[in-house]
Amino acid sequence: MMNIVSQRCIILSLLCLATASSRAEVDLSKLPPPSTKTGVTFAQDIKPLLEASCVKCHSGDKPKAGLRLDTLENTLKGSKEGKVLVSGKSQQSQIVIAMAQLDPESAMPPKPRQGRRGPGGPGGPPAGGPPPGAPGAGGPPPGQHGGFGPPPKPLTPAEVGLVRAWIDQGAK
C-alpha cells in the first residue's frame, strides 16, 4: 500500500516539476536581434511603440498588472510584481520576452483566446441591448480602454529589436 502511494507522489511531483520548468523555459534564441540604431531614447523611439500597442491596458488609474507604460519613470518602475526590464540586458528583460511573444503565458498583447466570439458568444457580452458606446451601454466608447474596438497589434520583430537596443543602451 505504501509503495503505491509513494509511486503516485513521485509521479505527481515529476509532473508538477515538468509543468513548472516548461513554463519557465523560453527559447531566447528566437528573440529578434537588437536594432543597430544608436542613441535610442524612450521619448523619441519607444513611447510611440508603447502608445500604439500597450498603453490601452497599461496606463491610467488601474493599469493591468499594475504596470504603467505611459512614461519613462513608470516603465522603469515596473509592475506590482517588480521590474520588467534589466537596464543593459534586454535578453533578461521580461518586457522583451512578452513583446516578442515567446511565452504564450506572458505574451503581450495577449493572443486572442479561443471561444471568444463577440456578442452573445462565450466570453462576449450578452446579445441584445444597446450597441457598445451607445447611451446606456454601460461601457466606454468603442476604441477606448475597455475591450471595444480592434485589439492592439503585437510589435513587429524590428520594433522588438528597437526596444532591445533601447534597453541594451541603458533604457534612457
matplotlib code that plots the C-alpha trace (Angstrom):
import matplotlib.pyplot as plt

x = [0.0, 2.7, 4.6, 1.6, 1.2, 4.9, 4.8, 1.9, 3.6, 6.7, 4.8, 2.7, 5.9, 7.6, 4.5, 4.5, 8.2, 7.8, 4.9, 6.8, 10.0, 8.2, 6.7, 10.0, 11.9, 11.8, 13.9, 15.8, 17.4, 14.1, 14.3, 14.7, 18.2, 18.7, 18.5, 21.7, 20.3, 22.3, 21.0, 17.6, 15.5, 12.2, 10.6, 11.7, 11.7, 9.9, 7.0, 5.3, 5.5, 4.1, 1.3, 0.3, 0.3, 0.5, -0.9, -4.5, -4.2, -1.1, -2.0, -4.4, -5.5, -5.9, -3.3, -3.2, -0.8, 0.0, 2.3, 2.1, 4.0, 2.9, 6.1, 9.8, 9.6, 6.6, 8.1, 11.4, 9.3, 7.8, 4.7, 3.2, 5.4, 8.6, 10.8, 10.1, 13.4, 17.0, 18.9, 21.7, 20.4, 17.4, 17.7, 16.9, 14.1, 10.6, 9.1, 11.1, 10.1, 6.4, 6.6, 8.3, 5.5, 7.9, 5.9, 2.2, 1.5, 3.1, 2.7, 1.8, -0.6, -2.2, -3.1, -6.9, -8.3, -10.4, -14.1, -14.4, -16.8, -18.2, -21.7, -23.7, -20.8, -18.7, -16.7, -18.6, -21.4, -24.9, -26.8, -29.4, -29.3, -27.7, -24.6, -21.2, -20.7, -24.3, -26.1, -27.0, -24.4, -22.5, -19.0, -16.5, -17.0, -15.6, -11.8, -11.2, -10.0, -12.4, -12.1, -14.1, -12.5, -9.7, -7.2, -3.8, -1.3, 1.8, 5.1, 7.0, 10.4, 12.0, 10.1, 11.1, 14.7, 14.4, 13.1, 16.1, 18.5, 16.9, 17.3, 20.9, 21.8, 20.7, 17.0, 17.0]
y = [0.0, 2.4, 1.6, 2.7, 5.9, 6.6, 6.0, 8.3, 11.0, 10.7, 10.8, 13.8, 15.6, 14.9, 16.2, 19.4, 19.9, 19.3, 21.8, 24.4, 24.1, 24.1, 27.4, 28.9, 27.9, 30.3, 29.9, 33.1, 32.3, 33.2, 36.8, 39.3, 40.8, 44.3, 47.1, 48.6, 52.1, 54.1, 56.8, 55.2, 57.1, 56.5, 59.8, 59.6, 55.8, 53.7, 55.8, 55.8, 52.0, 51.6, 54.1, 52.1, 48.7, 48.8, 51.9, 51.0, 48.5, 49.7, 53.3, 55.2, 54.6, 50.8, 49.5, 45.8, 44.0, 47.4, 48.1, 51.6, 52.1, 55.7, 57.4, 56.5, 56.6, 54.3, 51.9, 51.7, 51.3, 48.1, 46.2, 45.2, 42.1, 44.0, 45.4, 44.3, 45.3, 45.0, 48.0, 47.0, 43.4, 43.1, 39.4, 39.1, 41.6, 40.2, 43.1, 42.0, 38.3, 39.4, 41.8, 39.1, 36.7, 33.8, 32.6, 32.2, 32.8, 36.2, 37.3, 41.0, 42.0, 38.7, 36.4, 36.1, 33.1, 30.5, 30.6, 34.4, 35.1, 38.5, 39.5, 36.6, 34.1, 32.6, 35.4, 38.2, 40.4, 39.1, 39.7, 42.5, 45.9, 49.0, 48.7, 49.4, 53.1, 54.0, 55.8, 53.2, 50.7, 50.8, 50.9, 53.1, 54.2, 51.9, 52.1, 53.3, 51.3, 48.5, 45.9, 47.5, 48.2, 46.4, 44.6, 46.1, 44.8, 42.9, 44.6, 43.6, 41.9, 45.2, 47.0, 44.4, 44.9, 48.6, 48.0, 45.6, 48.3, 50.9, 48.6, 47.5, 51.1, 51.9, 52.4, 56.2]
z = [0.0, 0.9, -2.3, -4.5, -2.5, -2.8, -6.5, -7.0, -5.0, -7.1, -10.4, -9.3, -8.2, -11.5, -13.4, -11.4, -12.0, -15.7, -16.0, -14.0, -15.9, -19.3, -18.4, -17.2, -20.3, -23.1, -26.2, -26.1, -29.5, -31.0, -29.8, -32.7, -32.6, -31.1, -33.6, -34.7, -34.2, -31.7, -29.4, -28.9, -26.4, -24.7, -25.8, -29.5, -30.2, -27.6, -26.4, -29.8, -29.9, -26.4, -27.2, -30.3, -28.6, -24.8, -23.1, -23.8, -21.0, -19.2, -18.2, -16.1, -12.5, -12.9, -15.3, -15.9, -13.6, -12.0, -15.0, -16.5, -19.7, -20.4, -19.1, -18.8, -15.0, -14.9, -17.3, -15.3, -12.1, -13.4, -12.3, -8.9, -9.3, -9.8, -12.5, -16.1, -17.6, -16.7, -18.0, -20.3, -20.5, -22.9, -23.2, -19.4, -19.5, -19.1, -21.2, -24.2, -23.8, -23.5, -26.5, -28.6, -27.7, -27.0, -24.0, -24.6, -20.8, -20.8, -24.5, -24.8, -26.2, -25.2, -28.1, -28.6, -26.7, -28.5, -27.6, -27.7, -30.5, -29.7, -28.5, -27.3, -27.7, -25.0, -23.3, -25.0, -23.7, -23.9, -27.1, -27.2, -25.6, -26.9, -29.1, -27.4, -26.8, -27.1, -24.3, -21.6, -22.9, -19.6, -21.0, -22.7, -26.3, -29.0, -29.4, -25.9, -22.9, -22.1, -24.8, -27.6, -30.9, -32.6, -30.3, -30.1, -32.6, -31.4, -32.0, -35.2, -34.8, -35.9, -33.1, -30.5, -31.8, -31.2, -27.6, -27.1, -28.3, -26.0, -23.0, -24.0, -24.4, -20.8, -21.1, -21.1]

ax = plt.figure().add_subplot(projection="3d")
ax.plot(x, y, z, "-o")
ax.set_aspect("equal")
plt.show()
